[in-house]
Amino acid sequence: MEKTLSIQSISVLAHLVILFLILGIPGLISLVVVIVGKTNAILTLGIALVASAPIYLFILYSLLSAQIKISPNTLTVKAGFYEVSIPRNSIEIEQIQRLDNLTDPSFRPKVRTNGIGLLIANFGWFESPSSRQLFMVQTRDKDLVYIPASTGVALILTPESSIELMDALMTTE
């Protein structure tokens, strides 16, 4: 039987930060273009906003569509275009941990290899301090779940309920 769990959605503050980044950068670019080139400020800002809107929409889609699927044979996590599936029998059950935060250097990602890394959200592939490939869907700084696998991959997730995820992984069906 397959079980689907949700990833905790990002906060309103996180949405505002992303929106500020997306609007603020084009705003600065258009200000510079207007000062240097003496062009129409509204036209320049409009073009910059239209060009940056897909970035915001991609980040929003990726975080809102994120989900965890647990079947008898696999654990699949998907966030936008990023996805990982690992065999359930490769999950190192005794090493699964609930993390209060990522201040412990042994869990904090070192390098983003293929993903989005923001102050308020991380999703995609990262390198862990233990040189494992690390797949993250992190939408908050607390109540994370670390799931290592014998395949050399580890996951750090922020499910809506860390207890429900850990129970589902430890239950054999």
HUSUL-V421211 format. One record per run of one state. SS is the DSSP state (helix for helix, strand for strand, loop for the rest). FROM is the first residue (numbers start at 1). TO is the last residue. If there is no record, write none. Layout:
ss = [SS	SS]
from = [FROM	FROM]
to = [TO	TO]
This chain:
ss = [loop	strand	loop	helix	loop	helix	loop	strand	loop	strand	loop	strand	helix	strand	loop	helix	loop	strand	loop	strand	loop	strand	loop	strand	loop	strand	loop	strand	loop	strand	loop	helix	loop]
from = [1	3	8	12	38	41	65	67	71	74	80	82	88	91	92	93	96	97	100	111	118	122	128	133	139	144	150	153	158	159	160	162	171]
to = [2	7	11	37	40	64	66	70	73	79	81	87	90	91	92	95	96	99	110	117	121	127	132	138	143	149	152	157	158	159	161	170	173]
